[in-house]
């Protein structure tokens, strides 16, 4: 079965990262949003922003992007098993992180991570859409 949310069968550009415990994270673009799934050795789940938890009900999965048309996602794990997603959204590069308990996004005005995905801001220098590409 698909690990995407199966919305109009529009999933693309899957990317994968593995943390030090062997959990596999897959990010993908679907309906212009970035989604995050995780295999923990038992089952595959997708992130549900509404409940701030992983769910096996894939149609309940929510985008971890802030609502702009998201593309070109990349994913990586750091030494503390935090999972980072960088992607192009609108005219900005966005940065989102799974910190072990919640998906958080970078918020420029507060210069901190926020769990309100809609408050995410671009991390690039934003000059007429020239931040394109998060590779």
C-alpha angles and dihedrals in degrees: 000000000000119000091207122094088255095228105164089329092272102135117138146158100035115196127189138206131175124210125214092266092057097254111147119218122196124190122190142168117250127167090348093305133103115239129191126212128181134202110201099182093273109052144346119254136179125220114259108201092190093063096024090232144097115268135189089212097093095191086063092059116119132205116260089207122091101248102276120116100280124203142152097043122188128188134198140167122223129210091269091056094251112146119220127198121192120185144158114256122175104316097334142075109237128203122207128176135198100212099187096272108035143012109250132183132207114262113196099197092057094032089224144091117277130194090215101094092195089063092061117126133198117267095205130087093258107216109168093317096310096134089087115147129039098197 
